[in-house]
Each structure stands twice: as structure tokens, then as C-alpha cells.
Amino acid sequence: MPSFPLQELRRLLRPDTPKRGVVSRVSGQRVQVATSGGIVAAMAGTSALAVGQRVTLRDGIVYPAPVAAVNYPL
């Protein structure tokens, strides 16, 4: 916990940035996601998720990570 009230206020007001991770457990609509900061429990978004799927965690909801539709050779 920060030692200064201003630091705590900044932390609370800071916009929640999306986090990337991998689904580690699915239980109905509850999903556990392994992120660089640890395991996060959240609600699944609109689509079904599978263990091992890459996802984006934003505002407490888990969405599938974007996947390129076309790969161009370099």
C-alpha cells in the first residue's frame, strides 16, 4: 500500500488497461486467466473460451485475443 494518499488516489483513478493472458480454468461463466501479474478471475465475454486460449482481460471481462485473418509472406 502506498504511503502517500495522493499515490493511492492516482492508483484508484488510473484507467484500467487491458491485460493479456491465457485461460487456465473455465467454470461456467467464470474464467481464470494467467497473466504476467498472476492468476485473475473474471467473467467470460460473449463467446465460449477454452483452456489454453489467448485472451484479453478488460474491465473485469475476458475476451478472445484478436487473431490475424490473413498471413502475408515476407
C-alpha positions as CSV (number, residue, x, y, z in Angstrom):
1,M,0.0,0.0,0.0
2,P,1.4,3.4,-0.9
3,S,2.5,5.6,1.9
4,F,1.0,8.8,0.5
5,P,-2.7,9.4,0.0
6,L,-2.0,11.1,-3.4
7,Q,-0.4,7.9,-4.7
8,E,-3.4,5.9,-3.6
9,L,-5.8,8.3,-5.3
10,R,-3.8,8.1,-8.5
11,R,-3.9,4.3,-8.4
12,L,-7.7,4.4,-8.0
13,L,-8.3,6.9,-10.7
14,R,-5.9,5.4,-13.3
15,P,-7.9,3.8,-16.2
16,D,-7.8,0.0,-16.2
17,T,-5.5,-1.0,-19.0
18,P,-6.3,-4.2,-20.9
19,K,-4.2,-7.2,-19.8
20,R,-3.2,-10.2,-21.9
21,G,-3.2,-13.7,-20.7
22,V,-4.0,-17.4,-21.2
23,V,-7.1,-19.2,-19.9
24,S,-6.1,-21.6,-17.2
25,R,-9.6,-22.7,-16.0
26,V,-13.2,-22.3,-17.1
27,S,-16.2,-22.9,-14.8
28,G,-19.4,-21.8,-16.4
29,Q,-19.1,-18.0,-17.0
30,R,-16.2,-17.7,-14.5
31,V,-12.8,-17.8,-16.1
32,Q,-9.3,-17.9,-14.5
33,V,-6.7,-16.2,-16.6
34,A,-2.9,-16.5,-16.1
35,T,-1.4,-13.0,-16.6
36,S,2.1,-11.7,-16.1
37,G,0.9,-10.4,-12.7
38,G,-0.7,-13.7,-11.6
39,I,-4.0,-15.5,-11.8
40,V,-7.0,-13.3,-12.3
41,A,-10.7,-14.5,-12.0
42,A,-13.2,-12.7,-14.3
43,M,-16.4,-13.2,-16.2
44,A,-16.4,-14.6,-19.8
45,G,-17.4,-12.3,-22.6
46,T,-19.8,-13.2,-25.4
47,S,-18.1,-16.3,-26.7
48,A,-17.1,-19.7,-25.3
49,L,-13.5,-19.9,-24.1
50,A,-11.2,-22.9,-23.9
51,V,-8.2,-23.7,-21.6
52,G,-5.0,-22.5,-23.3
53,Q,-6.7,-19.9,-25.4
54,R,-5.1,-16.4,-25.5
55,V,-7.4,-13.7,-24.2
56,T,-7.6,-10.0,-23.3
57,L,-8.9,-9.0,-19.9
58,R,-10.6,-5.6,-19.9
59,D,-12.9,-4.1,-17.3
60,G,-13.3,-7.5,-15.5
61,I,-14.5,-9.3,-18.6
62,V,-12.5,-11.8,-20.7
63,Y,-12.5,-11.5,-24.5
64,P,-10.7,-13.7,-27.0
65,A,-7.5,-12.2,-28.3
66,P,-7.5,-10.9,-31.8
67,V,-6.2,-13.3,-34.4
68,A,-4.9,-12.3,-37.9
69,A,-7.3,-13.5,-40.6
70,V,-4.6,-13.4,-43.3
71,N,-0.9,-14.0,-43.1
72,Y,1.3,-12.4,-45.8
73,P,4.7,-13.8,-46.6
74,L,7.6,-11.5,-46.1
